[in-house]
Amino acid sequence: MVTITITGGPSVQVPWQQGMNGQTAIEAAYNALSPQKSFTYVLQYYGSQLGYLVEMINGTYDSFLSTYAPYFFWDFIVNGTASNTGIDNTTINDGDIITFTYTTYNAISHADTTLATKFAAKSATISN
């Protein structure tokens, strides 16, 4: 089994499957919770190196980048550690605990993480 928890939202266990990645896990969580209509999400593709990242869960989107801070992003955490790859590039093992948490972005503490890459990509899009 794999446990998927949304900070401030639902938690569900889904069956683990050989070759499961974060994307198939979140899809399984969606399917398990769809009768209650208590879980929605949106993904965005950030290129082949990073892959897909979560942009929205249950109507809460990453914050819009503007001249105002702080910025908030969905962080993808596996077994207590923020993933350095997108959900489609992260292999999930039986017994893993996946957490999606709405996190305040901090350039120092998030250096060399997917959130830093995501922030840079969003910033470049806004400034172009």
C-alpha positions as CSV (number, residue, x, y, z in Angstrom):
1,M,0.0,0.0,0.0
2,V,1.0,3.6,-0.6
3,T,-0.4,6.4,1.6
4,I,-1.1,9.8,0.0
5,T,-1.8,12.7,2.3
6,I,-2.8,16.2,1.3
7,T,-1.8,18.6,4.1
8,G,-5.1,20.1,5.3
9,G,-7.0,17.7,3.1
10,P,-7.8,14.0,2.6
11,S,-5.6,11.1,3.1
12,V,-6.0,7.8,1.4
13,Q,-4.2,4.5,0.9
14,V,-4.0,3.0,-2.5
15,P,-2.6,-0.4,-3.7
16,W,1.0,-0.3,-4.8
17,Q,1.8,-1.5,-8.3
18,Q,5.1,-2.6,-9.9
19,G,6.5,0.5,-11.7
20,M,4.4,3.0,-9.8
21,N,5.5,6.6,-10.0
22,G,4.1,9.7,-8.2
23,Q,1.7,10.4,-11.1
24,T,0.1,7.0,-11.1
25,A,-0.1,7.2,-7.3
26,I,-1.9,10.6,-7.4
27,E,-4.2,9.2,-10.1
28,A,-5.1,6.2,-7.9
29,A,-5.8,8.6,-5.0
30,Y,-8.1,10.6,-7.3
31,N,-9.9,7.5,-8.3
32,A,-10.3,6.3,-4.7
33,L,-11.6,9.7,-3.5
34,S,-13.7,10.6,-6.6
35,P,-17.0,9.2,-5.2
36,Q,-16.7,11.7,-2.3
37,K,-15.6,14.5,-4.7
38,S,-13.0,15.5,-2.1
39,F,-9.9,15.6,-4.3
40,T,-8.9,17.5,-7.4
41,Y,-5.5,18.4,-8.9
42,V,-3.8,20.0,-11.8
43,L,-0.4,19.2,-13.2
44,Q,2.0,21.2,-15.4
45,Y,4.8,19.9,-17.5
46,Y,8.2,21.5,-16.9
47,G,10.2,19.7,-19.6
48,S,11.8,16.3,-19.9
49,Q,14.4,16.9,-17.1
50,L,11.9,17.8,-14.4
51,G,8.6,16.4,-15.7
52,Y,5.2,17.1,-14.2
53,L,4.7,19.1,-11.1
54,V,1.5,19.8,-9.1
55,E,0.0,23.2,-9.7
56,M,-3.3,22.9,-7.8
57,I,-4.9,20.7,-5.2
58,N,-8.5,21.1,-4.2
59,G,-8.8,24.6,-5.7
60,T,-5.6,25.9,-4.1
61,Y,-3.1,26.9,-6.8
62,D,0.5,27.9,-6.6
63,S,0.6,31.6,-5.8
64,F,0.8,33.9,-8.7
65,L,4.3,35.3,-9.1
66,S,4.3,39.1,-9.0
67,T,6.2,41.7,-7.1
68,Y,4.5,40.6,-3.9
69,A,5.9,37.8,-1.6
70,P,5.6,35.3,-0.1
71,Y,5.1,32.7,-2.9
72,F,3.4,29.4,-2.2
73,F,3.9,26.1,-4.0
74,W,2.8,22.5,-3.7
75,D,5.7,20.4,-2.5
76,F,5.9,16.7,-3.4
77,I,7.3,14.8,-0.4
78,V,8.1,11.1,-0.3
79,N,8.8,9.5,3.1
80,G,9.5,12.9,4.6
81,T,11.9,14.1,2.0
82,A,11.1,16.6,-0.8
83,S,11.4,15.0,-4.2
84,N,14.0,16.3,-6.5
85,T,12.1,15.1,-9.6
86,G,8.6,15.6,-10.9
87,I,5.9,13.2,-9.9
88,D,6.2,11.3,-13.2
89,N,9.9,10.8,-12.7
90,T,9.7,9.6,-9.0
91,T,9.5,5.9,-8.4
92,I,7.2,4.9,-5.6
93,N,7.8,1.8,-3.5
94,D,5.4,-0.4,-1.5
95,G,4.9,1.3,1.9
96,D,5.9,4.8,0.8
97,I,4.1,7.8,2.3
98,I,3.5,10.6,-0.2
99,T,2.6,14.1,1.2
100,F,1.6,17.1,-0.8
101,T,2.0,20.2,1.3
102,Y,1.4,23.9,0.4
103,T,4.8,25.4,1.2
104,T,6.1,29.0,1.4
105,Y,9.0,29.3,-1.1
106,N,12.3,30.3,0.4
107,A,15.2,30.8,-2.1
108,I,17.8,29.7,0.5
109,S,16.2,26.6,2.0
110,H,14.8,25.5,-1.4
111,A,18.0,26.0,-3.4
112,D,18.7,22.9,-5.6
113,T,15.1,21.6,-5.2
114,T,12.2,21.2,-7.6
115,L,10.6,24.2,-6.0
116,A,13.6,26.4,-7.0
117,T,13.4,25.1,-10.6
118,K,9.6,25.6,-10.6
119,F,10.0,29.1,-9.2
120,A,12.6,30.0,-11.8
121,A,10.4,28.6,-14.6
122,K,7.4,30.5,-13.4
123,S,9.5,33.7,-13.0
124,A,10.9,33.4,-16.6
125,T,7.3,32.9,-17.9
126,I,6.1,36.1,-16.1
127,S,9.0,38.2,-17.2
128,N,8.8,37.2,-20.9
